[in-house]
Amino acid sequence: MSQDIREFITPFTELLGFGEPTHLEHAHTWVRNELFEQLAGLGFRSIALETCRIRGLTVNDHVHGGPGDLDAVMKEGFSHSFGENWPANRELVQWMREYNADKAPEDRLSFHGFDFQTETVSAPSPRPYLEHARDYLGESVDLTVDDEKWSRDEAVLHYDQSPGQSEEAVRLREIGTGMLRRLHGRRSTDEAWARAETRLQAGLSLLRYHRECAEPNPLGVRLNRLCQMRDGVMARNLLEIRRAEASRGPTFVFAHNAHLQRTNSSMEMAGERVEWFSAGALVAPILGDQYTVIGGTLGRNDSFGLGEPDKATLEGQLQSRFTTWGITRDKPQGPARTDTRREMGYFPLDQHLMDGVDALLHVKVGRPVTR
């Protein structure tokens, strides 16, 4: 066991993933902050979190010294409530801004979100993303739509209430595809061009997502495809982030294990068993040994009822190895724990997960929201 991240990366590591086993537990986010401070000293120059890529641009502006109140940045710059309700994320943003204050541009740390603009069973209107690109191009096409019709949950869960294959959707896709061609015809290294392209790609991805929502498939099939589409966008975003950061240094990535492991992922959703290829499984064959991933595990957390694991289980064996938290390549052998409930959002450690990661970071007793 070790708390020194240097022992778990190689000279070839360009993308270092660190997973958490549940979003309801905060210890892994505090540990993540400690690790990123170590990694900054080792040449890492960016971090990517499981939050909306477009919203993350607001956070990146702030950590690079841009104007804006921190409270507003935490509210507007994160999706999934990961800004306002996660003090470790607030601490991360504050620390990055302070770190960058006296650094040359090439040495500053950058913040990225790499998630899709959706949460599987809900998806927003594509309008604002298309409008941003339209305004950048200086075009006058009308993109007015009923945002509520697009963004309501029923538009995802019930194919007959989805606008994804309507005449309006077809028109938006045609407009967006045309704008993308014209935008690429004006390719530039300017930051404004890159942001217009990022938003336009996000809008087109949302249109494809909504189109899938309108397919008259059984719920289980639809959820499988939507989960796969989401992680496909996450994988594309990670590769684009790496291209942008390649000349500056490696990137640290933090998300749920299910998005980072090299093996396929699965979960219960709306009473259906859903399986898909994670973003990690998609980028791993492309990056090869440039991708290193550490899976997060947890022994106990009293705040949501996760008790002490049986000593024979995989987590139980890890419990005895150290006093707080640590990282190991020495993976245990034994049965998976069975004392979890679905509402915990905790994915127990099993052989399938261990096959998909290079090492494990185990937290013995989870922390509350604060340190």
Contacts in CASP RR format, 6 or more apart in sequence:
PFRMAT RR
TARGET T0000
AUTHOR 0000-0000-0000
METHOD contacts of the structure
MODEL  1
MSQDIREFITPFTELLGFGEPTHLEHAHTWVRNELFEQLAGLGFRSIALE
TCRIRGLTVNDHVHGGPGDLDAVMKEGFSHSFGENWPANRELVQWMREYN
ADKAPEDRLSFHGFDFQTETVSAPSPRPYLEHARDYLGESVDLTVDDEKW
SRDEAVLHYDQSPGQSEEAVRLREIGTGMLRRLHGRRSTDEAWARAETRL
QAGLSLLRYHRECAEPNPLGVRLNRLCQMRDGVMARNLLEIRRAEASRGP
TFVFAHNAHLQRTNSSMEMAGERVEWFSAGALVAPILGDQYTVIGGTLGR
NDSFGLGEPDKATLEGQLQSRFTTWGITRDKPQGPARTDTRREMGYFPLD
QHLMDGVDALLHVKVGRPVTR
1 321 0 8 1.000
1 322 0 8 1.000
1 326 0 8 1.000
1 327 0 8 1.000
1 328 0 8 1.000
2 8 0 8 1.000
2 326 0 8 1.000
2 327 0 8 1.000
2 328 0 8 1.000
3 34 0 8 1.000
3 325 0 8 1.000
3 326 0 8 1.000
3 327 0 8 1.000
4 38 0 8 1.000
5 35 0 8 1.000
5 38 0 8 1.000
5 39 0 8 1.000
5 42 0 8 1.000
5 327 0 8 1.000
6 38 0 8 1.000
6 42 0 8 1.000
7 327 0 8 1.000
8 292 0 8 1.000
8 294 0 8 1.000
8 327 0 8 1.000
8 329 0 8 1.000
8 358 0 8 1.000
8 359 0 8 1.000
9 16 0 8 1.000
9 42 0 8 1.000
9 292 0 8 1.000
10 289 0 8 1.000
10 292 0 8 1.000
12 289 0 8 1.000
12 290 0 8 1.000
13 250 0 8 1.000
13 289 0 8 1.000
13 290 0 8 1.000
13 291 0 8 1.000
13 292 0 8 1.000
14 242 0 8 1.000
14 246 0 8 1.000
14 249 0 8 1.000
14 250 0 8 1.000
14 251 0 8 1.000
14 287 0 8 1.000
14 290 0 8 1.000
14 291 0 8 1.000
15 238 0 8 1.000
15 242 0 8 1.000
15 250 0 8 1.000
15 251 0 8 1.000
15 253 0 8 1.000
15 283 0 8 1.000
15 287 0 8 1.000
15 290 0 8 1.000
15 291 0 8 1.000
15 292 0 8 1.000
16 39 0 8 1.000
16 44 0 8 1.000
16 250 0 8 1.000
16 251 0 8 1.000
16 252 0 8 1.000
16 253 0 8 1.000
16 292 0 8 1.000
16 293 0 8 1.000
16 294 0 8 1.000
17 252 0 8 1.000
17 253 0 8 1.000
17 254 0 8 1.000
17 255 0 8 1.000
17 260 0 8 1.000
17 291 0 8 1.000
17 292 0 8 1.000
17 293 0 8 1.000
17 294 0 8 1.000
18 28 0 8 1.000
18 32 0 8 1.000
18 35 0 8 1.000
18 252 0 8 1.000
18 253 0 8 1.000
18 254 0 8 1.000
18 260 0 8 1.000
18 293 0 8 1.000
18 294 0 8 1.000
18 295 0 8 1.000
18 296 0 8 1.000
18 361 0 8 1.000
19 28 0 8 1.000
19 254 0 8 1.000
19 255 0 8 1.000
19 256 0 8 1.000
19 257 0 8 1.000
19 259 0 8 1.000
19 260 0 8 1.000
19 293 0 8 1.000
19 294 0 8 1.000
19 295 0 8 1.000
19 296 0 8 1.000
19 361 0 8 1.000
20 28 0 8 1.000
20 29 0 8 1.000
20 254 0 8 1.000
20 255 0 8 1.000
20 256 0 8 1.000
20 257 0 8 1.000
20 296 0 8 1.000
21 28 0 8 1.000
21 256 0 8 1.000
21 257 0 8 1.000
21 295 0 8 1.000
21 296 0 8 1.000
21 297 0 8 1.000
21 298 0 8 1.000
21 346 0 8 1.000
21 347 0 8 1.000
21 348 0 8 1.000
21 349 0 8 1.000
22 256 0 8 1.000
22 298 0 8 1.000
22 344 0 8 1.000
22 345 0 8 1.000
22 346 0 8 1.000
22 347 0 8 1.000
23 80 0 8 1.000
23 256 0 8 1.000
23 345 0 8 1.000
24 304 0 8 1.000
24 344 0 8 1.000
24 345 0 8 1.000
24 346 0 8 1.000
25 298 0 8 1.000
25 301 0 8 1.000
25 303 0 8 1.000
25 304 0 8 1.000
25 306 0 8 1.000
25 346 0 8 1.000
25 363 0 8 1.000
25 366 0 8 1.000
25 367 0 8 1.000
26 86 0 8 1.000
26 87 0 8 1.000
26 88 0 8 1.000
26 366 0 8 1.000
26 367 0 8 1.000
26 368 0 8 1.000
26 369 0 8 1.000
27 298 0 8 1.000
27 301 0 8 1.000
27 325 0 8 1.000
27 363 0 8 1.000
27 365 0 8 1.000
27 366 0 8 1.000
27 367 0 8 1.000
28 296 0 8 1.000
28 298 0 8 1.000
28 361 0 8 1.000
28 363 0 8 1.000
29 86 0 8 1.000
29 88 0 8 1.000
29 89 0 8 1.000
29 254 0 8 1.000
30 88 0 8 1.000
30 367 0 8 1.000
30 371 0 8 1.000
31 325 0 8 1.000
31 361 0 8 1.000
31 363 0 8 1.000
32 88 0 8 1.000
32 92 0 8 1.000
32 254 0 8 1.000
33 88 0 8 1.000
33 91 0 8 1.000
33 92 0 8 1.000
33 95 0 8 1.000
35 252 0 8 1.000
36 44 0 8 1.000
36 47 0 8 1.000
36 92 0 8 1.000
36 252 0 8 1.000
37 95 0 8 1.000
39 250 0 8 1.000
39 252 0 8 1.000
40 99 0 8 1.000
40 109 0 8 1.000
43 249 0 8 1.000
43 250 0 8 1.000
44 249 0 8 1.000
44 250 0 8 1.000
44 251 0 8 1.000
44 252 0 8 1.000
45 107 0 8 1.000
45 108 0 8 1.000
45 109 0 8 1.000
45 110 0 8 1.000
45 245 0 8 1.000
45 248 0 8 1.000
45 249 0 8 1.000
45 250 0 8 1.000
45 251 0 8 1.000
46 109 0 8 1.000
46 110 0 8 1.000
46 111 0 8 1.000
46 112 0 8 1.000
46 241 0 8 1.000
46 245 0 8 1.000
46 248 0 8 1.000
46 249 0 8 1.000
46 250 0 8 1.000
46 251 0 8 1.000
46 252 0 8 1.000
47 92 0 8 1.000
47 96 0 8 1.000
47 109 0 8 1.000
47 110 0 8 1.000
47 111 0 8 1.000
47 112 0 8 1.000
47 251 0 8 1.000
47 252 0 8 1.000
47 253 0 8 1.000
47 254 0 8 1.000
48 112 0 8 1.000
48 113 0 8 1.000
48 114 0 8 1.000
48 237 0 8 1.000
48 238 0 8 1.000
48 241 0 8 1.000
48 251 0 8 1.000
48 252 0 8 1.000
48 253 0 8 1.000
48 254 0 8 1.000
49 82 0 8 1.000
49 89 0 8 1.000
49 111 0 8 1.000
49 112 0 8 1.000
49 113 0 8 1.000
49 114 0 8 1.000
49 115 0 8 1.000
49 253 0 8 1.000
49 254 0 8 1.000
49 255 0 8 1.000
50 80 0 8 1.000
50 82 0 8 1.000
50 113 0 8 1.000
50 114 0 8 1.000
50 115 0 8 1.000
50 234 0 8 1.000
50 254 0 8 1.000
50 255 0 8 1.000
50 256 0 8 1.000
50 259 0 8 1.000
51 77 0 8 1.000
51 78 0 8 1.000
51 79 0 8 1.000
51 80 0 8 1.000
51 82 0 8 1.000
51 83 0 8 1.000
51 113 0 8 1.000
51 114 0 8 1.000
51 115 0 8 1.000
52 77 0 8 1.000
52 78 0 8 1.000
52 79 0 8 1.000
52 113 0 8 1.000
52 115 0 8 1.000
52 116 0 8 1.000
52 117 0 8 1.000
53 112 0 8 1.000
53 113 0 8 1.000
53 114 0 8 1.000
53 115 0 8 1.000
53 116 0 8 1.000
53 117 0 8 1.000
53 198 0 8 1.000
53 202 0 8 1.000
53 237 0 8 1.000
54 117 0 8 1.000
54 129 0 8 1.000
54 198 0 8 1.000
54 199 0 8 1.000
54 202 0 8 1.000
55 76 0 8 1.000
55 77 0 8 1.000
55 78 0 8 1.000
55 79 0 8 1.000
55 113 0 8 1.000
56 77 0 8 1.000
56 78 0 8 1.000
56 111 0 8 1.000
56 112 0 8 1.000
56 113 0 8 1.000
57 195 0 8 1.000
57 198 0 8 1.000
58 73 0 8 1.000
58 76 0 8 1.000
58 77 0 8 1.000
59 73 0 8 1.000
59 77 0 8 1.000
59 78 0 8 1.000
59 93 0 8 1.000
59 111 0 8 1.000
59 113 0 8 1.000
60 110 0 8 1.000
60 111 0 8 1.000
60 112 0 8 1.000
62 68 0 8 1.000
62 70 0 8 1.000
62 73 0 8 1.000
62 93 0 8 1.000
62 97 0 8 1.000
63 93 0 8 1.000
63 96 0 8 1.000
63 97 0 8 1.000
63 100 0 8 1.000
63 108 0 8 1.000
63 109 0 8 1.000
63 110 0 8 1.000
63 111 0 8 1.000
64 97 0 8 1.000
64 100 0 8 1.000
64 108 0 8 1.000
64 110 0 8 1.000
65 97 0 8 1.000
65 100 0 8 1.000
65 101 0 8 1.000
70 90 0 8 1.000
70 93 0 8 1.000
70 94 0 8 1.000
73 93 0 8 1.000
74 83 0 8 1.000
74 84 0 8 1.000
74 89 0 8 1.000
74 90 0 8 1.000
74 93 0 8 1.000
75 83 0 8 1.000
75 84 0 8 1.000
77 83 0 8 1.000
78 84 0 8 1.000
78 86 0 8 1.000
78 89 0 8 1.000
79 115 0 8 1.000
79 117 0 8 1.000
79 119 0 8 1.000
80 115 0 8 1.000
80 119 0 8 1.000
82 89 0 8 1.000
83 89 0 8 1.000
83 90 0 8 1.000
85 369 0 8 1.000
86 369 0 8 1.000
87 369 0 8 1.000
87 370 0 8 1.000
87 371 0 8 1.000
93 111 0 8 1.000
96 109 0 8 1.000
96 111 0 8 1.000
99 108 0 8 1.000
99 109 0 8 1.000
100 108 0 8 1.000
100 109 0 8 1.000
106 248 0 8 1.000
110 245 0 8 1.000
110 248 0 8 1.000
112 237 0 8 1.000
112 241 0 8 1.000
112 251 0 8 1.000
113 237 0 8 1.000
114 234 0 8 1.000
114 237 0 8 1.000
114 238 0 8 1.000
114 241 0 8 1.000
114 253 0 8 1.000
114 255 0 8 1.000
114 279 0 8 1.000
115 230 0 8 1.000
115 234 0 8 1.000
115 237 0 8 1.000
115 255 0 8 1.000
116 202 0 8 1.000
116 205 0 8 1.000
116 209 0 8 1.000
116 229 0 8 1.000
116 230 0 8 1.000
116 233 0 8 1.000
116 234 0 8 1.000
116 237 0 8 1.000
117 123 0 8 1.000
117 124 0 8 1.000
117 129 0 8 1.000
117 202 0 8 1.000
117 203 0 8 1.000
117 205 0 8 1.000
117 206 0 8 1.000
118 124 0 8 1.000
118 206 0 8 1.000
118 209 0 8 1.000
118 226 0 8 1.000
118 230 0 8 1.000
120 156 0 8 1.000
120 223 0 8 1.000
120 226 0 8 1.000
120 227 0 8 1.000
120 230 0 8 1.000
120 269 0 8 1.000
121 153 0 8 1.000
121 156 0 8 1.000
121 157 0 8 1.000
121 223 0 8 1.000
121 226 0 8 1.000
121 269 0 8 1.000
121 270 0 8 1.000
122 151 0 8 1.000
122 153 0 8 1.000
122 156 0 8 1.000
123 150 0 8 1.000
123 151 0 8 1.000
123 155 0 8 1.000
123 156 0 8 1.000
123 206 0 8 1.000
123 209 0 8 1.000
123 210 0 8 1.000
123 213 0 8 1.000
124 147 0 8 1.000
124 150 0 8 1.000
124 151 0 8 1.000
124 206 0 8 1.000
125 145 0 8 1.000
125 147 0 8 1.000
125 150 0 8 1.000
125 151 0 8 1.000
125 206 0 8 1.000
126 150 0 8 1.000
126 172 0 8 1.000
126 202 0 8 1.000
126 203 0 8 1.000
126 204 0 8 1.000
126 206 0 8 1.000
126 207 0 8 1.000
126 210 0 8 1.000
127 143 0 8 1.000
127 144 0 8 1.000
127 145 0 8 1.000
127 147 0 8 1.000
127 150 0 8 1.000
128 199 0 8 1.000
129 199 0 8 1.000
129 200 0 8 1.000
129 202 0 8 1.000
129 203 0 8 1.000
129 206 0 8 1.000
130 143 0 8 1.000
130 172 0 8 1.000
130 175 0 8 1.000
130 176 0 8 1.000
130 179 0 8 1.000
130 200 0 8 1.000
130 203 0 8 1.000
131 143 0 8 1.000
132 195 0 8 1.000
132 196 0 8 1.000
132 199 0 8 1.000
132 200 0 8 1.000
133 176 0 8 1.000
133 179 0 8 1.000
133 180 0 8 1.000
133 183 0 8 1.000
133 196 0 8 1.000
133 197 0 8 1.000
133 199 0 8 1.000
133 200 0 8 1.000
134 140 0 8 1.000
134 141 0 8 1.000
134 143 0 8 1.000
134 179 0 8 1.000
136 183 0 8 1.000
136 192 0 8 1.000
136 193 0 8 1.000
136 196 0 8 1.000
137 179 0 8 1.000
137 182 0 8 1.000
137 183 0 8 1.000
137 186 0 8 1.000
137 196 0 8 1.000
139 179 0 8 1.000
141 175 0 8 1.000
143 172 0 8 1.000
143 175 0 8 1.000
145 168 0 8 1.000
145 172 0 8 1.000
149 155 0 8 1.000
149 163 0 8 1.000
150 163 0 8 1.000
150 210 0 8 1.000
152 161 0 8 1.000
154 161 0 8 1.000
155 161 0 8 1.000
155 162 0 8 1.000
155 163 0 8 1.000
155 164 0 8 1.000
155 210 0 8 1.000
155 213 0 8 1.000
156 162 0 8 1.000
156 213 0 8 1.000
156 226 0 8 1.000
157 219 0 8 1.000
157 270 0 8 1.000
159 213 0 8 1.000
159 214 0 8 1.000
159 215 0 8 1.000
159 216 0 8 1.000
159 217 0 8 1.000
159 222 0 8 1.000
160 216 0 8 1.000
162 210 0 8 1.000
162 213 0 8 1.000
162 214 0 8 1.000
163 169 0 8 1.000
163 210 0 8 1.000
163 214 0 8 1.000
164 207 0 8 1.000
164 210 0 8 1.000
164 211 0 8 1.000
164 213 0 8 1.000
164 214 0 8 1.000
165 211 0 8 1.000
165 214 0 8 1.000
165 215 0 8 1.000
166 214 0 8 1.000
169 207 0 8 1.000
169 210 0 8 1.000
169 211 0 8 1.000
169 214 0 8 1.000
172 207 0 8 1.000
173 204 0 8 1.000
173 207 0 8 1.000
173 211 0 8 1.000
176 200 0 8 1.000
176 203 0 8 1.000
176 204 0 8 1.000
176 207 0 8 1.000
177 204 0 8 1.000
179 200 0 8 1.000
180 197 0 8 1.000
180 200 0 8 1.000
180 201 0 8 1.000
180 204 0 8 1.000
183 193 0 8 1.000
183 196 0 8 1.000
183 197 0 8 1.000
183 200 0 8 1.000
184 197 0 8 1.000
186 193 0 8 1.000
187 193 0 8 1.000
194 244 0 8 1.000
198 240 0 8 1.000
205 229 0 8 1.000
205 233 0 8 1.000
208 229 0 8 1.000
209 226 0 8 1.000
209 229 0 8 1.000
209 230 0 8 1.000
212 222 0 8 1.000
212 225 0 8 1.000
212 226 0 8 1.000
212 229 0 8 1.000
213 222 0 8 1.000
213 226 0 8 1.000
215 222 0 8 1.000
215 225 0 8 1.000
217 225 0 8 1.000
219 270 0 8 1.000
219 272 0 8 1.000
220 270 0 8 1.000
220 272 0 8 1.000
220 273 0 8 1.000
220 274 0 8 1.000
223 269 0 8 1.000
223 270 0 8 1.000
223 272 0 8 1.000
223 274 0 8 1.000
224 274 0 8 1.000
224 275 0 8 1.000
224 276 0 8 1.000
227 265 0 8 1.000
227 269 0 8 1.000
227 274 0 8 1.000
227 276 0 8 1.000
228 276 0 8 1.000
228 277 0 8 1.000
231 259 0 8 1.000
231 265 0 8 1.000
231 276 0 8 1.000
231 277 0 8 1.000
231 278 0 8 1.000
231 279 0 8 1.000
231 280 0 8 1.000
231 282 0 8 1.000
232 277 0 8 1.000
232 279 0 8 1.000
232 282 0 8 1.000
234 255 0 8 1.000
234 259 0 8 1.000
234 279 0 8 1.000
235 279 0 8 1.000
235 280 0 8 1.000
235 282 0 8 1.000
235 283 0 8 1.000
238 253 0 8 1.000
238 279 0 8 1.000
238 280 0 8 1.000
238 283 0 8 1.000
239 283 0 8 1.000
239 286 0 8 1.000
241 251 0 8 1.000
242 251 0 8 1.000
242 287 0 8 1.000
245 251 0 8 1.000
253 260 0 8 1.000
255 279 0 8 1.000
256 347 0 8 1.000
257 295 0 8 1.000
257 296 0 8 1.000
257 347 0 8 1.000
257 353 0 8 1.000
257 357 0 8 1.000
258 265 0 8 1.000
258 267 0 8 1.000
258 278 0 8 1.000
258 347 0 8 1.000
259 265 0 8 1.000
259 278 0 8 1.000
259 279 0 8 1.000
259 280 0 8 1.000
260 278 0 8 1.000
260 279 0 8 1.000
260 280 0 8 1.000
260 293 0 8 1.000
260 295 0 8 1.000
260 357 0 8 1.000
261 278 0 8 1.000
261 280 0 8 1.000
261 281 0 8 1.000
261 293 0 8 1.000
261 295 0 8 1.000
261 353 0 8 1.000
261 356 0 8 1.000
261 357 0 8 1.000
262 278 0 8 1.000
262 280 0 8 1.000
262 281 0 8 1.000
262 284 0 8 1.000
262 291 0 8 1.000
262 293 0 8 1.000
262 355 0 8 1.000
262 356 0 8 1.000
262 357 0 8 1.000
263 278 0 8 1.000
263 281 0 8 1.000
263 352 0 8 1.000
263 353 0 8 1.000
263 355 0 8 1.000
263 356 0 8 1.000
264 275 0 8 1.000
264 276 0 8 1.000
264 277 0 8 1.000
264 278 0 8 1.000
264 281 0 8 1.000
265 275 0 8 1.000
265 276 0 8 1.000
265 277 0 8 1.000
265 278 0 8 1.000
265 281 0 8 1.000
266 273 0 8 1.000
266 274 0 8 1.000
266 275 0 8 1.000
266 276 0 8 1.000
267 273 0 8 1.000
267 274 0 8 1.000
267 347 0 8 1.000
268 274 0 8 1.000
268 342 0 8 1.000
280 291 0 8 1.000
280 293 0 8 1.000
283 291 0 8 1.000
284 291 0 8 1.000
284 293 0 8 1.000
292 358 0 8 1.000
293 356 0 8 1.000
293 357 0 8 1.000
293 358 0 8 1.000
294 327 0 8 1.000
294 357 0 8 1.000
294 358 0 8 1.000
294 359 0 8 1.000
294 360 0 8 1.000
294 361 0 8 1.000
295 353 0 8 1.000
295 357 0 8 1.000
295 359 0 8 1.000
295 360 0 8 1.000
295 361 0 8 1.000
296 360 0 8 1.000
296 361 0 8 1.000
296 362 0 8 1.000
296 363 0 8 1.000
297 314 0 8 1.000
297 315 0 8 1.000
297 318 0 8 1.000
297 349 0 8 1.000
297 360 0 8 1.000
297 361 0 8 1.000
297 362 0 8 1.000
297 363 0 8 1.000
298 306 0 8 1.000
298 315 0 8 1.000
298 346 0 8 1.000
298 362 0 8 1.000
298 363 0 8 1.000
298 366 0 8 1.000
299 306 0 8 1.000
299 307 0 8 1.000
299 308 0 8 1.000
299 309 0 8 1.000
299 315 0 8 1.000
299 316 0 8 1.000
299 318 0 8 1.000
299 319 0 8 1.000
299 362 0 8 1.000
299 363 0 8 1.000
299 364 0 8 1.000
299 365 0 8 1.000
299 366 0 8 1.000
300 306 0 8 1.000
300 307 0 8 1.000
300 308 0 8 1.000
300 309 0 8 1.000
300 319 0 8 1.000
300 364 0 8 1.000
300 365 0 8 1.000
300 366 0 8 1.000
301 307 0 8 1.000
301 365 0 8 1.000
301 366 0 8 1.000
303 366 0 8 1.000
303 368 0 8 1.000
304 343 0 8 1.000
304 344 0 8 1.000
305 344 0 8 1.000
306 339 0 8 1.000
306 340 0 8 1.000
306 344 0 8 1.000
306 346 0 8 1.000
307 339 0 8 1.000
308 316 0 8 1.000
308 319 0 8 1.000
309 315 0 8 1.000
309 316 0 8 1.000
309 319 0 8 1.000
309 337 0 8 1.000
309 339 0 8 1.000
310 316 0 8 1.000
310 337 0 8 1.000
310 339 0 8 1.000
311 317 0 8 1.000
311 319 0 8 1.000
311 320 0 8 1.000
312 334 0 8 1.000
312 335 0 8 1.000
313 334 0 8 1.000
313 335 0 8 1.000
313 336 0 8 1.000
313 337 0 8 1.000
314 332 0 8 1.000
314 333 0 8 1.000
314 334 0 8 1.000
314 335 0 8 1.000
314 336 0 8 1.000
314 337 0 8 1.000
314 348 0 8 1.000
314 349 0 8 1.000
314 350 0 8 1.000
314 354 0 8 1.000
315 337 0 8 1.000
315 348 0 8 1.000
315 349 0 8 1.000
315 362 0 8 1.000
316 332 0 8 1.000
316 337 0 8 1.000
317 332 0 8 1.000
317 334 0 8 1.000
318 328 0 8 1.000
318 332 0 8 1.000
318 349 0 8 1.000
318 360 0 8 1.000
318 362 0 8 1.000
318 364 0 8 1.000
319 362 0 8 1.000
319 364 0 8 1.000
321 328 0 8 1.000
321 362 0 8 1.000
322 362 0 8 1.000
322 364 0 8 1.000
323 364 0 8 1.000
324 363 0 8 1.000
324 364 0 8 1.000
324 365 0 8 1.000
325 361 0 8 1.000
325 362 0 8 1.000
325 363 0 8 1.000
325 364 0 8 1.000
326 361 0 8 1.000
326 362 0 8 1.000
326 363 0 8 1.000
327 359 0 8 1.000
327 360 0 8 1.000
327 361 0 8 1.000
327 362 0 8 1.000
328 359 0 8 1.000
328 360 0 8 1.000
328 362 0 8 1.000
329 358 0 8 1.000
329 359 0 8 1.000
329 360 0 8 1.000
331 354 0 8 1.000
331 360 0 8 1.000
336 348 0 8 1.000
336 349 0 8 1.000
336 350 0 8 1.000
337 348 0 8 1.000
337 349 0 8 1.000
338 348 0 8 1.000
340 346 0 8 1.000
340 348 0 8 1.000
347 353 0 8 1.000
349 360 0 8 1.000
354 360 0 8 1.000
END
